[in-house]
């Protein structure tokens, strides 16, 4: 959007919070002579495993890669069915197709963006499900107790898509999104902590961890760092034990991640404070449905919904008005039954997913990140208030 001297600066939807600590860490790697997976990645894994209270953590170049590695290690393959939410980013479902398996899509609940456990139980009564991939959408914790009950009864594997989590914890102190057979976190540029691109898998299953570790780097039985720095005779030697992938995290990314992990709790607290400001400033507007406050919500994004019958514009018109106010906006998400590939391959219809259809048509997300200033969030709130006042239908 073009600006002139009278236009206030554009407020971006998202912006990573990086400081001199990350700059110093990256510079040290650049000067070390080793840029790819090495000592920094290993240290990041150890620190994250401790943070998550898990036996193993494996650094990867994206959460998508992590989800794929977990499904491969669990033996998901052609003929298998994996349950996934229809209201999610496409990566949750696409990794199932990577393995030649098929996703079974589940509608979200009427009051939550996460899939409805009752829909899952209906599916389990009808067919065998190899794995379930729950998502903690926007940072709202999924009902893990309900999922654990069904897992014990029906015997499926659980790979948690925890891309929107970190560092929210349960009442017992465990990290939300770290349960199941494996949990996968994202460090994409707009996440609560970032490595630019990257992710982390956590698990307590030793065999699963060993398989994923080998498969993330071409199926080779030794790490490149170990081979290239070994002073042993024939220290260069290795074996390929499986046709693996190229999913490793570089030391450059890991160095950023180590510093970000130290700040994750402070980042989350700032997000919580900002959400409270949004809820207070927007809570009395009838044309908006706001997410309810939860102490353990991770608040990756602040997504709210329009009440269409009260407005003279649809979501597209509302978002355009916000953009004209100089406010960055996004949408989380267009449900997968509206995406051409998933719709056509699996003959998906909006009628099969009424909750996701309604939520997806009216949702939008406002800026939320630690560097968002009090002045900026007040500008966002005032802009939303003005647009709602302008677009609300007049009674009678």
Long-range contacts (C-beta under 8 A, 24 or more apart in sequence): 1-323, 1-324, 1-326, 3-326, 7-326, 8-326, 8-379, 9-326, 10-326, 10-327, 10-328, 11-326, 11-327, 11-328, 11-367, 11-372, 11-376, 11-379, 11-380, 12-328, 12-367, 13-190, 13-328, 13-329, 13-330, 13-365, 13-366, 13-367, 14-189, 14-190, 14-328, 14-330, 14-367, 14-368, 14-369, 15-369, 15-371, 15-372, 16-189, 16-190, 16-194, 16-369, 17-263, 17-267, 17-369, 17-370, 17-371, 18-194, 18-256, 19-259, 21-259, 21-262, 22-255, 22-256, 22-259, 22-260, 25-255, 25-256, 25-258, 25-259, 26-252, 26-255, 26-256, 28-255, 29-251, 29-252, 29-255, 30-252, 32-251, 34-225, 34-229, 34-251, 35-250, 35-251, 35-252, 36-224, 36-225, 36-248, 36-250, 36-251, 37-217, 37-223, 37-224, 37-225, 37-248, 37-249, 37-250, 37-251, 37-254, 38-224, 38-225, 38-229, 38-251, 39-225, 39-251, 40-251, 40-252, 40-254, 40-255, 40-258, 41-225, 41-248, 41-249, 41-250, 41-251, 41-253, 41-254, 42-225, 43-254, 43-258, 44-200, 44-249, 44-254, 44-255, 44-257, 44-258, 44-261, 45-200, 47-258, 47-261, 48-200, 48-202, 48-257, 48-261, 49-202, 51-167, 51-175, 51-261, 51-264, 52-175, 52-178, 52-183, 52-202, 53-173, 53-174, 53-175, 53-178, 54-175, 54-178, 54-183, 54-202, 54-203, 54-204, 55-203, 55-204, 55-206, 55-209, 56-202, 56-203, 56-204, 56-205, 56-206, 56-209, 57-200, 57-201, 57-202, 58-200, 58-201, 58-202, 58-209, 58-212, 58-213, 58-216, 59-198, 59-199, 59-200, 59-248, 59-249, 59-253, 59-254, 59-257, 60-198, 60-199, 60-200, 60-201, 60-216, 60-247, 60-248, 60-249, 61-197, 61-198, 61-199, 61-246, 61-247, 61-248, 61-249, 61-250, 61-253, 62-186, 62-188, 62-197, 62-198, 62-199, 62-247, 63-91, 63-161, 63-162, 63-163, 63-184, 63-185, 63-186, 63-187, 63-188, 63-199, 64-91, 64-94, 64-95, 64-199, 65-199, 65-216, 65-245, 65-247, 66-182, 66-184, 66-185, 66-199, 66-200, 66-201, 66-247, 67-91, 67-92, 67-95, 67-133, 67-159, 67-161, 67-184, 68-95, 68-98, 68-99, 68-245, 68-247, 69-201, 69-212, 69-215, 69-216, 69-245, 69-247, 70-159, 70-181, 70-182, 70-184, 70-201, 70-203, 70-208, 70-212, 71-95, 71-96, 71-98, 71-99, 71-101, 71-131, 71-159, 72-99, 72-211, 72-212, 72-215, 73-182, 73-208, 73-211, 73-212, 73-215, 74-130, 74-131, 74-157, 74-159, 74-181, 74-208, 75-130, 76-101, 76-130, 76-131, 76-157, 77-101, 80-130, 80-131, 81-127, 81-128, 81-129, 81-130, 82-129, 82-130, 82-131, 82-132, 82-133, 83-115, 83-120, 83-123, 83-129, 83-131, 83-132, 83-133, 83-156, 84-115, 84-132, 84-133, 84-135, 85-114, 85-115, 85-133, 85-134, 85-135, 85-137, 85-356, 86-115, 86-335, 86-336, 86-337, 86-348, 86-353, 86-356, 87-113, 87-114, 87-115, 87-137, 87-333, 87-335, 87-336, 87-353, 87-355, 87-356, 87-359, 87-360, 88-135, 88-137, 88-161, 88-333, 88-335, 88-336, 89-163, 89-333, 90-336, 90-339, 90-342, 91-161, 91-163, 92-133, 92-135, 92-161, 93-336, 93-342, 95-133, 96-133, 101-130, 102-346, 103-342, 103-346, 104-129, 105-336, 105-337, 105-342, 105-346, 105-348, 105-352, 105-353, 107-352, 107-353, 107-354, 107-355, 107-356, 108-137, 108-353, 108-355, 108-356, 108-359, 109-355, 110-355, 112-140, 113-137, 113-138, 113-140, 113-303, 113-359, 114-140, 114-142, 114-143, 115-142, 116-355, 117-143, 117-146, 117-147, 117-150, 120-147, 120-150, 121-150, 124-150, 124-153, 124-154, 124-156, 129-154, 129-156, 130-156, 130-157, 131-156, 131-157, 131-158, 131-159, 131-181, 132-156, 132-157, 132-158, 132-159, 133-158, 133-159, 133-160, 133-161, 134-158, 134-160, 134-161, 134-180, 135-161, 135-163, 135-164, 136-160, 136-161, 136-162, 136-164, 136-165, 136-176, 136-177, 136-298, 137-164, 137-332, 138-164, 138-291, 138-299, 138-300, 138-301, 138-302, 138-303, 138-332, 138-365, 139-164, 139-165, 139-168, 139-192, 139-297, 139-298, 139-299, 139-300, 139-301, 140-291, 140-294, 140-297, 140-298, 141-165, 141-168, 141-170, 141-176, 141-177, 141-294, 141-296, 141-297, 141-298, 144-179, 147-180, 148-179, 151-180, 157-181, 158-182, 159-183, 159-184, 160-184, 162-186, 163-188, 163-191, 163-199, 164-191, 164-298, 164-300, 164-301, 165-192, 165-298, 165-300, 166-191, 166-192, 166-193, 166-264, 166-268, 166-298, 167-192, 167-193, 167-264, 167-265, 167-268, 167-298, 168-268, 168-296, 168-297, 168-298, 169-296, 170-296, 171-296, 175-202, 176-296, 176-298, 178-202, 181-205, 181-208, 182-208, 182-212, 187-253, 187-257, 187-260, 190-369, 191-300, 192-264, 192-267, 192-268, 192-271, 192-298, 192-300, 193-257, 193-260, 193-261, 193-263, 193-264, 193-267, 194-256, 194-257, 194-260, 195-249, 195-253, 195-254, 195-256, 195-257, 195-260, 196-253, 196-256, 197-253, 198-249, 198-253, 198-254, 198-257, 199-249, 214-241, 214-242, 214-244, 215-242, 215-244, 215-245, 215-247, 216-244, 216-245, 216-247, 216-248, 217-244, 217-245, 217-246, 217-247, 217-248, 218-243, 218-244, 218-245, 218-246, 219-243, 219-244, 220-244, 224-248, 266-370, 267-370, 268-298, 268-299, 270-370, 271-299, 271-368, 271-369, 271-370, 272-299, 274-299, 274-302, 274-368, 274-372, 274-377, 275-299, 275-302, 275-368, 277-374, 277-377, 277-378, 277-381, 278-302, 278-366, 278-368, 278-377, 278-380, 278-381, 281-378, 281-381, 281-385, 282-381, 282-384, 282-385, 285-384, 285-385, 285-388, 286-310, 286-392, 287-311, 287-388, 287-391, 287-392, 288-384, 288-388, 289-362, 299-368, 300-368, 301-330, 301-332, 301-365, 301-368, 302-365, 302-366, 302-367, 302-368, 303-332, 303-363, 303-364, 303-365, 304-363, 304-364, 304-365, 304-366, 305-359, 305-362, 305-363, 305-364, 306-362, 306-363, 306-364, 307-362, 308-361, 308-362, 309-393, 310-392, 310-393, 311-388, 311-391, 311-392, 311-393, 312-391, 312-392, 312-393, 313-391, 315-361, 315-362, 315-363, 315-364, 317-391, 318-364, 318-387, 318-391, 319-364, 321-387, 321-390, 321-391, 322-364, 322-383, 322-384, 322-387, 325-383, 325-386, 325-387, 326-379, 326-383, 327-366, 327-367, 327-379, 327-380, 327-383, 328-367, 329-364, 329-365, 329-366, 330-364, 330-365, 331-363, 331-364, 331-365, 332-363, 332-365, 333-360, 333-363, 334-360, 335-359, 335-360
